[in-house]
Amino acid sequence: MKIIIGVANLSHLIYATEVCKMIEEASKIRGTGIAKREPEYIKQKIRDGKAVVAIHKKQLVGFCYIESWEEQKFVANSGLIVHPDYRKTGLARAIKSAIFNLSVKKFPNSKFFGITTSLAVMKINSDLGYRPVTFNELTKDESFWRGCENCVNHDILVRTNRSMCLCTGMVCEPAKLPFNNHKYRQSILWENFKSFLEHHANRKHQKIKKKSILNKLYHEK
């Protein structure tokens, strides 16, 4: 199954509405409120080069984008979604790794953070260098916390004066990671190498198909 994962570009603007629908559907399944987004917001993230997209046979199967607060002091990878048919395949981890790598390139000195109730996401974050923290280590920007107002657990956040909720807060500071997260970078290099080999093999196969004589010789071996 060849899934193309990469930084979204202008050719992916056509998927903006579908991304919003997938985010809304994921919110209903989880039973928690993921901040609702409009297509124009997603399009702007794509134009700014702050999104990663996963495509399989021209179908959108995954997406994630970057947000920042407090003059880029805090950065978060938001809106991680995977098509239902592609869950439990490792795609979420691959997208999360790709958006993390993009975030490091764009904001190497920022503090990355996120809040989640998903154990799977916590595991992925932990592997990338995130650590659990109390909410007072997260951004104070009101625009971020307004995104929690759609969540069914928002009343807990209000009652505790934003000191805790059912979500776990996690933080990562790439600049402080040993060797700038050497383990992570090695995994990215390996994934890139595998993609190169697959691309090379596919090009070779296409050339053989175009030349009937070579195609015949190829299959006779």
C-alpha positions in Angstrom: 0.0 0.0 0.0 1.8 3.1 -1.3 0.8 6.2 0.8 2.4 9.5 -0.1 3.1 11.6 3.0 4.6 15.1 2.6 4.3 18.8 3.1 1.0 20.0 1.7 1.2 22.3 -1.3 -1.3 24.3 -3.5 -2.4 21.2 -5.3 -3.9 19.9 -2.0 -6.2 22.9 -1.5 -9.0 20.8 -3.0 -9.0 18.7 0.1 -9.7 21.5 2.6 -13.4 20.9 2.9 -12.8 17.1 3.3 -10.3 17.8 6.1 -12.8 19.8 8.0 -15.4 17.0 7.7 -12.9 14.4 8.8 -12.0 16.5 11.9 -15.7 16.9 12.8 -16.4 13.2 12.4 -13.3 12.3 14.4 -14.6 14.6 17.2 -17.9 12.7 17.3 -16.3 9.3 17.4 -13.9 10.3 20.3 -16.7 12.0 22.2 -14.6 15.1 22.8 -14.6 18.4 21.1 -11.8 18.9 18.6 -11.7 22.6 17.7 -13.9 23.1 14.6 -12.1 24.5 11.6 -13.4 26.1 8.4 -12.0 25.2 4.9 -10.4 28.7 4.5 -8.4 28.2 7.7 -7.1 24.8 6.4 -6.3 26.4 3.0 -4.3 29.1 4.7 -2.2 26.5 6.6 -1.5 24.7 3.3 -0.5 28.0 1.6 1.8 28.8 4.5 3.5 25.4 4.2 2.4 24.5 7.7 0.5 21.2 7.0 1.3 17.6 6.2 -1.0 15.5 4.0 -1.2 11.7 3.4 -2.6 10.7 0.0 -3.4 7.2 -1.3 -4.5 6.9 -4.9 -5.6 10.6 -5.0 -7.7 10.0 -1.9 -7.1 12.0 1.3 -6.3 9.6 4.1 -4.6 11.8 6.7 -3.7 15.4 7.7 -2.1 17.5 10.4 -1.1 21.1 10.6 1.0 23.5 12.7 -0.3 26.3 15.0 1.7 28.8 17.1 1.0 31.1 19.9 2.7 33.9 21.9 4.8 35.1 19.0 5.9 31.5 18.2 7.1 30.8 21.7 4.6 27.8 21.7 3.9 25.5 18.8 1.4 22.7 18.5 0.7 20.0 15.9 -3.0 20.1 15.6 -5.9 18.5 13.8 -4.3 15.0 13.4 -6.7 12.9 11.5 -6.6 9.5 9.8 -9.3 8.1 7.5 -11.2 5.3 9.3 -10.1 2.7 6.7 -6.4 3.4 7.4 -6.3 3.4 11.2 -4.1 1.0 13.1 -1.7 0.8 10.2 1.0 3.1 11.6 -0.2 6.0 9.5 -0.9 8.3 12.4 2.6 7.8 13.7 4.1 8.5 10.3 2.0 11.7 9.9 2.9 12.8 13.4 6.6 12.3 12.7 6.4 14.2 9.5 4.6 17.2 11.0 7.1 17.1 14.0 10.0 17.2 11.5 8.4 20.1 9.7 7.8 22.0 13.0 11.5 21.6 14.0 12.6 23.1 10.7 10.2 26.0 11.0 10.4 26.6 14.7 13.7 25.1 16.0 13.7 27.2 19.2 10.0 27.0 20.1 8.4 24.8 22.8 6.2 22.2 21.3 3.1 21.1 23.3 -0.2 19.4 23.1 -3.1 18.0 25.1 -4.7 14.7 24.5 -6.7 11.9 26.0 -5.4 9.3 23.5 -2.9 6.8 24.9 -1.7 6.1 21.3 -1.0 9.8 20.8 0.8 10.0 24.1 3.0 7.1 23.1 3.9 8.7 19.8 4.6 12.0 21.5 6.8 10.3 24.1 8.8 8.6 21.4 9.4 12.0 19.8 10.7 13.5 23.0 7.6 14.9 24.7 7.1 14.7 28.4 3.9 15.0 30.5 3.5 18.4 32.3 1.0 20.3 34.3 -1.2 22.8 32.4 0.6 25.8 33.9 3.6 24.9 31.6 1.4 25.3 28.5 0.6 28.5 26.6 -1.5 31.1 28.3 -2.9 32.4 24.9 -6.7 32.7 25.1 -7.2 31.7 21.5 -5.8 28.2 22.3 -8.0 27.6 25.3 -11.0 28.8 23.4 -10.6 25.7 21.3 -11.5 23.6 24.3 -14.9 25.2 24.6 -16.4 22.6 22.2 -15.2 19.7 24.4 -17.8 17.8 26.5 -15.3 18.1 29.4 -14.8 21.8 29.2 -16.7 22.3 32.6 -13.8 20.4 34.3 -11.3 22.8 32.8 -13.3 25.8 34.0 -13.9 24.4 37.5 -10.2 23.8 38.0 -9.2 27.2 36.6 -7.3 25.5 33.8 -5.1 23.6 36.2 -6.3 20.1 35.0 -8.7 18.2 32.9 -9.1 14.7 31.5 -6.5 15.6 28.9 -2.8 15.1 29.6 -0.5 18.1 28.7 2.8 17.2 27.0 5.7 19.4 26.1 8.8 19.0 24.0 11.7 21.4 23.5 13.6 20.1 20.4 16.6 22.4 21.0 17.2 20.6 24.3 16.9 17.1 23.1 20.1 15.0 23.0 21.6 15.3 19.6 18.4 17.1 18.6 16.5 13.9 19.0 19.0 11.6 17.2 16.7 8.6 17.4 13.9 10.4 15.7 16.2 11.8 12.9 17.5 8.3 12.2 14.0 7.0 11.8 13.2 9.8 9.4 16.3 9.1 7.3 15.3 5.4 7.2 11.8 6.3 6.1 13.1 8.6 3.4 15.5 5.9 2.2 12.7 3.4 1.9 10.5 5.9 0.0 13.4 6.4 -2.4 13.8 2.7 -3.0 10.1 2.3 -3.6 10.0 5.3 -6.0 13.1 3.9 -7.8 11.5 0.5 -8.2 8.2 2.0 -9.4 10.0 4.0 -12.1 11.9 1.0 -13.2 8.7 -1.0 -13.4 7.0 1.7 -15.5 9.9 1.9 -17.9 9.7 -1.9 -18.4 6.0 -1.8 -19.0 6.4 0.8 -21.8 8.9 -1.4 -23.7 7.2 -4.6 -24.7 10.5 -6.3 -25.6 12.1 -5.5 -22.3 8.9 -6.5 -20.5 9.0 -9.9 -22.2 12.6 -10.5 -21.3 12.0 -9.3 -17.8 9.3 -11.9 -17.2 11.2 -14.7 -18.8 14.0 -14.4 -16.3 
